[in-house]
Amino acid sequence: GVSGTFQAANLATDELLEDYPDRKIRLVDSRGAGLGVGILTCRGADYRAEGKSLDEAADLLEKDVLGLCEFFTVGSLEYLRRSGRVSGATAAIGELLDIKPLLWGDYEGHIEACAKFRGRKRVVKAILEKYKKLAVDAVDAYGFSNGGYEADNCTFEPGTAEAMAEAYLSLLHKLI
């Protein structure tokens, strides 16, 4: 999967239950990272506010996980090299050619490459198009991106930020 976070949470749960055997803990594997976890956290808070029990909320969150779809890119291929997802040579050549992968977290929690683009603007535009398609074609799908953008690299074609915000808001309305 994306990381050992869920396994670590399971270990922590086991330890907590040893010390507090009367407590009830339910874990939900988001199969993702970043914004998807935040979405599920907000949904969990909503379920609690609605008066759902722990089990009801966890069951609903497990269904919500199936509707998450996170597309993203990385600021540098060095991040993918460090995590073992690409070789050093691939990262070096990709950096020279300004290759930016379009990545997504699949339904099993693995990071997969969908496509490759030359330049950040092109991959951002592709992410936007993916979310626009989801907003139109997938009634129960939620799509968001944390993008891997550094503030000093955040330059887009005129209107791109507004279009991305519009696509995100359209998808966000499906969560509410």
LINCOR-V286704 format. One record per residue. N is the residue number from 1. RES is the residue in one letter. D_LAST is the distance of its C-alpha to the last C-alpha in whole Angstrom. Layout:
n;res;d_last
N;RES;D_LAST
N;RES;D_LAST
This chain:
n;res;d_last
1;G;28
2;V;27
3;S;28
4;G;30
5;T;27
6;F;26
7;Q;30
8;A;30
9;A;28
10;N;30
11;L;33
12;A;31
13;T;30
14;D;34
15;E;35
16;L;33
17;L;34
18;E;37
19;D;37
20;Y;35
21;P;35
22;D;34
23;R;30
24;K;28
25;I;26
26;R;23
27;L;23
28;V;20
29;D;21
30;S;19
31;R;21
32;G;21
33;A;21
34;G;19
35;L;16
36;G;15
37;V;16
38;G;14
39;I;11
40;L;12
41;T;13
42;C;10
43;R;9
44;G;12
45;A;12
46;D;9
47;Y;12
48;R;15
49;A;13
50;E;13
51;G;16
52;K;16
53;S;20
54;L;20
55;D;21
56;E;18
57;A;16
58;A;18
59;D;18
60;L;14
61;L;14
62;E;17
63;K;16
64;D;13
65;V;15
66;L;17
67;G;14
68;L;14
69;C;17
70;E;18
71;F;21
72;F;23
73;T;26
74;V;29
75;G;31
76;S;34
77;L;35
78;E;37
79;Y;34
80;L;34
81;R;38
82;R;37
83;S;35
84;G;38
85;R;35
86;V;38
87;S;42
88;G;43
89;A;45
90;T;42
91;A;40
92;A;43
93;I;43
94;G;40
95;E;40
96;L;43
97;L;41
98;D;38
99;I;36
100;K;32
101;P;31
102;L;27
103;L;26
104;W;23
105;G;23
106;D;24
107;Y;22
108;E;25
109;G;24
110;H;27
111;I;27
112;E;28
113;A;30
114;C;28
115;A;31
116;K;33
117;F;33
118;R;36
119;G;34
120;R;31
121;K;30
122;R;30
123;V;28
124;V;25
125;K;26
126;A;25
127;I;22
128;L;21
129;E;22
130;K;21
131;Y;17
132;K;18
133;K;19
134;L;16
135;A;14
136;V;17
137;D;18
138;A;16
139;V;13
140;D;12
141;A;13
142;Y;11
143;G;14
144;F;14
145;S;18
146;N;20
147;G;23
148;G;25
149;Y;26
150;E;29
151;A;29
152;D;32
153;N;31
154;C;28
155;T;30
156;F;29
157;E;30
158;P;29
159;G;26
160;T;24
161;A;22
162;E;21
163;A;20
164;M;19
165;A;16
166;E;16
167;A;15
168;Y;13
169;L;11
170;S;11
171;L;9
172;L;7
173;H;5
174;K;6
175;L;4
176;I;0
